[in-house]
Amino acid sequence: MPLAIELPDELGHQLLQQDNVSQFVQDAVKKRLLEVRQSDAQKNNLITTNEHEHLPITRSLIGILKDSNLCINDYKQHIEDKYL
């Protein structure tokens, strides 16, 4: 997909000095998007942002308790009730 962007002159000159500008830009954009996804995941308290690393069942459960009213004390009480 063709895309036109505006760059400051100095940055544009540096970019044009690369051997393969297209590949360089693709790699830079992929890296930056991954950083943004990881940052967003940390903000949302997710363990990882790469859903492809999870099995389908695990992937379907990610975030399921996000808006619940459960806390760690609820979990501890459940474990206590179950095993004691």
N, C-alpha and C positions, 0 to 999 in steps of 0.2 A: 504494500500500500504506500503510495507516494505521500510524503509528509514534508511540509516546509516549516522551518522554525527560524526565529530570529536569534542571532548570537552576537555578543559584543565582538568587535573586530579582532581583538587579540585572541579571544577564545576560538573564533572561526579560523584564524590563521594557524593556530596550534592544531586544530582538528584536521585541517587540510594537509598537514604534514604527515599524517598517519598513512601507512601503506594501503590499508583497505578501510576507507572511511565508513562505508556501509556496515561492515562487520564490527568495526570499533564502536559505532553508535549502538548497534543491536546489543552487543555485549554490555555496554555501559547502562543501557536502559533496563535490560534484564536484571543486572546486579542491583540497580537502584530500586526497581519494583520489588525485588525480593527483600531488600532492606526495609521498605515501607510495609510490606506484609508482615515481616517479623516484628516490627515496631508496633503495628496495630494489634498483633496477637498478644504481645506483652501487655499492652494496655487493656486487653480483654481477658487477661489471665489465662490464655490458652498455652498449652505446653509446646505446641509446634504449629506452624502455619502451613506446612506442606502436607495437605490432606492425602496425597498420593502415598505417603509413607505408612498410612494406617490401613488396617483391614476394613472392609466395608461396614461391618457391624460397629466397630469403634468409631469410624468416620460418621456414622449416622447418630451416634450418641454425643458427639462433641457439642457442647453448649446447651445440652438438654436441661440442665439445672440452673442455667444462667439467671433466670428471673424468679427462681423459687425462693421461699423463705427459710430454707434449711441452713443450718450452720454446723460447725464442727461438733458442738455439744449435742445436737440431734444424732449425729453419727455415733458419737461415743455412747450415748444412751441406748441406741439400737444394738450396738455390740455388747454392751453390758447386759441388756435384757435377753439377748440371744444366747450368750455363753455362760451367764452366771445364774 
